[in-house]
Every structure is written in structure tokens, then in C-alpha cells.
Amino acid sequence: MTRSRIRMWRRRFSNGLARLAASALGAGGLVAVVAPVAADPAPGAMFRDCPTCPEMVVIPAGSFVMGDDTGKHAGPPRRVTIARPFALGRTEATFDDWRVCVDAGGCARLPHDHGWGRGRRPVINLTYAEIEGYVAWLADWTGQPYRLPSEAEWEHAARAGTTTRYWWGDEVGEGHANCRGCGTRWSGVQSAPVGSLAANPFGLFDMNGNVWEWVADCWNPTHDDAPDDGSARIEGDCNQPVTRGGSWYYFPKLAASAYRYRNGVRAKSYNIGFRVARDLP
């Protein structure tokens, strides 16, 4: 990318900064963190690489058992060791996040919101290529190594040190996640503004429910022969990347931390979004 192109994006970005900041301050609920990443960030630390960049949380390295025996695609369970900390979006990417890219000229369009409103709701109705384009733009804009998380990183972060079906236990209960029959005002109706429900022990919101999240891995029907180091699985059906987390539309079992599915790269769905990951020094 040329320096002139980056300067152009930054000028456009600056023109929209005040409006976006005012929108964030008026959103209520989730309190924004505006701080650069430390040289050696501690697990759980939150940071932003710019005032309107996605909020990131430092996820610790660690070993966990990925998958379970409850579904035909969720197993076989296997131990995965992630050797280095990484950062993951505190929330799903929002319409506000996406608008920054559009205003800077890095993204071509603002997708349809299905009549629910934009702002702090998860951005939806995007193809996989558009999401990859956003992540590449964010990496170029900030000079930082943003990417989509691997499936293993996603599950490590969703479990947050737990071994139960959901981070809060084996039963879905009420009010823990936005999924059908899960007892929130949005369940079975629409997506919720990010951060509307409690965060998991790693400080991440909506890992279970709200919208499916596309990750970096190509689809394979089981965990057989999957990497054990947390890296993305880049062989298999790459026209159907893996989705994780379930959504407001689907029943609780699909929101379990180990549940996995896939969707075609050309799909534009009101059920699917994403969150960004970032490598750390």
C-alpha cells in the first residue's frame, strides 16, 4: 500500500472521527477503553490501536481440550496448546467499526442492518471476502498484525478457562446469551447491541450467541488431524469457512463453546458477523 493512499485514508478518517466518537459516548452500556497496548501486556489487559479502532483484550497462552462428544462435528476432543498470548476483539465487530473503514475509503459499502439499527450492533450481511478486506485494511491502517482468529483461538477464548458447555455452566439458563429461548429481550428476535450481557472470565462479550462469527479455518467435518498448536486449519473446504458461537436466531445447543458450523463465502446473512484478532509482540 502506498503512503499517499494511507494519508488519504487518514484524512478521511479524521473527518469522521468527531461524529463517531460522539456516537460511542452516547451509546451507553459498554464503557469504551481508549489506550495503547503496553510493551508486555498482561492477560486481560484492554487496548485500542487508535481512538476508533476495535477494543482488544489480551488472551493468555494456555492449553485446553478443544471440542467435545456432544455433536457430530464437535469432536473428537483434542488437546491444543497456544504458546503465545494474542489479542481478540472485546466484542464482535460493530457497524461503528465498519463505518470507520467506509469513511476512510477502505470498505466499499455499509451493509444493510435488517431494520434493527447500526451503531453498536454487530455488523452483518457481509461476504467473507468483505470481512477479509476489512481486516487487511485495519492492518494496513494501524500498521499492526490484525487478522481473523483461528478456530482453536476462538474456542480457547470462548471457554476462558472453563470446561463446561458454556462459560457459565452446562445449562444455558436465562439472560446469559442472546439465542432462541435464552431469556433475553432479543432472543429469537434480532441481534443485541454488543456488550449488552455479561462478559466471560477473559473479559469478552457475546462469545456465545448474538451472531455467528466467521473464523480463519476452512471447513472440515471433525477435528481429526487438526493442528494442536492453535493455528488455523487451511486445508479442507475453504469455500465454507468455519462459523462459531451460534446466534440470536438459533437454539442454545448451537451457542455452546464447542459447537461448530460453516457457511459459504458468498453468503450475506443477518446471522453472521466476526471479531478481529491481533498478534502481539
ROGU-373317 format. One record per residue (C-alpha): residue in three letters; x, y, z. Coordinates in pm, whole numbers, padded with zeros to 5 digits, always signed. Example, Ala and Ser with C-alpha at 12.3 -4.5 7.8 and 13.67 -1.06 7.14 Angstrom:
! residues 2
ALA+01230-00450+00780
SER+01367-00106+00714
END
This chain:
! residues 281
MET+00000+00000+00000
THR+00137+00344-00094
ARG+00198+00620+00159
SER-00029+00853-00035
ARG-00312+00601-00005
ILE-00260+00573+00371
ARG-00252+00954+00404
MET-00579+00976+00212
TRP-00742+00722+00443
ARG-00617+00910+00746
ARG-00760+01240+00622
ARG-01098+01078+00563
PHE-01072+00905+00899
SER-01004+01236+01078
ASN-01306+01398+00915
GLY-01536+01133+01061
LEU-01366+01094+01399
ALA-01566+01351+01596
ARG-01901+01212+01476
LEU-01805+00855+01558
ALA-01667+00948+01900
ALA-01989+01129+01986
SER-02188+00824+01877
ALA-01980+00596+02101
LEU-02010+00827+02402
GLY-02386+00837+02362
ALA-02431+00464+02323
GLY-02439+00379+02694
GLY-02378+00032+02837
LEU-02031-00087+02742
VAL-01762+00156+02861
ALA-01501+00218+02593
VAL-01131+00179+02667
VAL-00901+00412+02474
ALA-00540+00320+02550
PRO-00243+00185+02350
VAL-00114-00166+02408
ALA+00166-00196+02663
ALA+00506-00331+02564
ASP+00441-00654+02755
PRO+00064-00661+02811
ALA-00080-00874+03089
PRO-00362-01121+03018
GLY-00693-00941+03038
ALA-00544-00603+02950
MET-00759-00396+02714
PHE-00632-00158+02449
ARG-00707+00020+02123
ASP-00459+00098+01847
CYS-00646+00420+01762
PRO-00945+00604+01913
THR-01197+00432+01684
CYS-01018+00102+01634
PRO-01181-00210+01781
GLU-01130-00263+02153
MET-00897-00556+02208
VAL-00838-00790+02503
VAL-00513-00978+02568
ILE-00587-01353+02573
PRO-00338-01565+02770
ALA-00141-01851+02627
GLY-00253-02190+02752
SER-00356-02548+02692
PHE-00716-02667+02672
VAL-00928-02953+02540
MET-01091-02840+02218
GLY-01424-02990+02117
ASP-01647-03245+02287
ASP-01855-03555+02214
THR-02198-03389+02202
GLY-02224-03322+01829
LYS-02117-03491+01509
HIS-01887-03202+01412
ALA-01760-03106+01759
GLY-01513-03388+01809
PRO-01310-03578+01868
PRO-01186-03376+02166
ARG-00816-03295+02140
ARG-00566-03103+02348
VAL-00447-02778+02193
THR-00163-02566+02327
ILE-00145-02200+02233
ALA+00211-02098+02309
ARG+00183-01719+02291
PRO-00073-01464+02408
PHE-00274-01288+02138
ALA-00543-01022+02134
LEU-00907-01066+02042
GLY-01186-00816+01990
ARG-01363-00740+02316
THR-01686-00755+02116
GLU-01800-00861+01775
ALA-01711-00605+01509
THR-01982-00339+01502
PHE-02142-00116+01242
ASP-01948+00171+01402
ASP-01624-00019+01342
TRP-01722-00084+00983
ARG-01824+00277+00919
VAL-01471+00392+01004
CYS-01345+00175+00717
VAL-01615+00304+00480
ASP-01546+00667+00569
ALA-01173+00611+00515
GLY-01234+00456+00172
GLY-01113+00113+00278
CYS-01453-00061+00259
ALA-01689-00019-00034
ARG-02030-00021+00129
LEU-02225-00001+00452
PRO-02426-00325+00472
HIS-02797-00346+00542
ASP-02891-00354+00911
HIS-03213-00555+00862
GLY-03403-00262+01010
TRP-03255-00309+01359
GLY-03024-00009+01363
ARG-02648+00016+01325
GLY-02415+00181+01578
ARG-02305-00071+01840
ARG-02485-00369+01690
PRO-02268-00638+01529
VAL-02211-00569+01163
ILE-02393-00825+00946
ASN-02480-00902+00582
LEU-02119-00922+00466
THR-01943-01175+00247
TYR-01630-01346+00373
ALA-01423-01153+00117
GLU-01556-00823+00252
ILE-01459-00926+00604
GLU-01112-01024+00488
GLY-01087-00686+00315
TYR-01177-00503+00635
VAL-00916-00695+00834
ALA-00649-00621+00571
TRP-00747-00252+00573
LEU-00727-00238+00954
ALA-00382-00398+00949
ASP-00259-00151+00688
TRP-00418+00148+00860
THR-00273+00075+01204
GLY+00048-00097+01097
GLN-00044-00383+01332
PRO-00092-00755+01253
TYR-00472-00785+01257
ARG-00635-01100+01123
LEU-00927-01334+01183
PRO-00882-01572+01478
SER-00826-01940+01423
GLU-01099-02177+01531
ALA-00881-02301+01818
GLU-00804-01948+01938
TRP-01174-01868+01925
GLU-01269-02169+02140
HIS-00985-02105+02386
ALA-01115-01751+02429
ALA-01481-01859+02448
ARG-01411-02120+02716
ALA-01197-01873+02913
GLY-01050-02147+03128
THR-01377-02336+03177
THR-01464-02691+03072
THR-01844-02664+03075
ARG-02075-02635+02774
TYR-02097-02258+02818
TRP-01856-02047+03020
TRP-02120-02004+03294
GLY-02212-02376+03320
ASP-02366-02671+03139
GLU-02720-02529+03132
VAL-02799-02224+02923
GLY-03026-02069+03186
GLU-03174-01728+03119
GLY-03013-01398+03037
HIS-02661-01525+02970
ALA-02668-01527+02590
ASN-02878-01395+02302
CYS-03009-01716+02150
ARG-03358-01854+02085
GLY-03529-01935+02414
CYS-03243-01790+02618
GLY-03449-01533+02804
THR-03326-01200+02672
ARG-03536-00928+02509
TRP-03358-01003+02179
SER-03373-01386+02187
GLY-03525-01522+01868
VAL-03598-01166+01750
GLN-03279-00984+01650
SER-02917-00915+01736
ALA-02839-00719+02051
PRO-02604-00422+02083
VAL-02265-00565+02174
GLY-02185-00580+02543
SER-02549-00597+02650
LEU-02491-00914+02856
ALA-02217-01021+03096
ALA-01862-01078+02974
ASN-01686-01413+03015
PRO-01388-01456+03252
PHE-01147-01330+02984
GLY-01349-01008+02950
LEU-01508-01094+02614
PHE-01870-01023+02528
ASP-02112-01234+02321
MET-01884-01530+02251
ASN-02196-01743+02294
GLY-02491-01622+02089
ASN-02581-01287+01927
VAL-02432-01359+01580
TRP-02223-01639+01437
GLU-01858-01542+01399
TRP-01657-01639+01095
VAL-01302-01754+01171
ALA-00994-01823+00959
ASP-01031-02201+00923
CYS-01157-02396+00623
TRP-01435-02640+00700
ASN-01355-02996+00799
PRO-01630-03215+00945
THR-01427-03324+01250
HIS-01117-03230+01450
ASP-00928-03532+01316
ASP-00577-03424+01206
ALA-00637-03063+01314
PRO-00333-02862+01432
ASP-00256-02892+01802
ASP-00078-02555+01824
GLY-00381-02329+01782
SER-00309-02236+01421
ALA-00582-02213+01157
ARG-00664-02519+00951
ILE-00619-02405+00592
GLU-00699-02729+00413
GLY-01048-02866+00357
ASP-01349-02686+00213
CYS-01224-02328+00201
ASN-01541-02213+00023
GLN-01718-02278+00353
PRO-01519-02122+00638
VAL-01600-02225+00994
THR-01850-02023+01197
ARG-01866-02029+01576
GLY-02085-01914+01862
GLY-02443-01953+01743
SER-02679-01657+01709
TRP-02993-01484+01827
TYR-03195-01696+01583
TYR-03076-02044+01680
PHE-03138-02271+01978
PRO-02899-02288+02274
LYS-02708-02602+02174
LEU-02564-02414+01877
ALA-02428-02145+02110
ALA-02215-02394+02307
SER-01844-02317+02315
ALA-01754-02637+02125
TYR-02029-02618+01861
ARG-01909-02552+01509
TYR-02069-02496+01172
ARG-01983-02336+00838
ASN-02124-02103+00574
GLY-02048-02027+00212
VAL-01808-01742+00141
ARG-02066-01557-00071
ALA-02338-01565+00195
LYS-02466-01234+00329
SER-02661-01317+00640
TYR-02827-01130+00925
ASN-02698-01415+01145
ILE-02324-01388+01073
GLY-02059-01140+01180
PHE-01700-01162+01301
ARG-01446-01031+01550
VAL-01084-00947+01485
ALA-00768-01095+01632
ARG-00424-00938+01655
ASP-00078-01082+01711
LEU+00122-00936+01999
PRO+00496-00859+02009
END
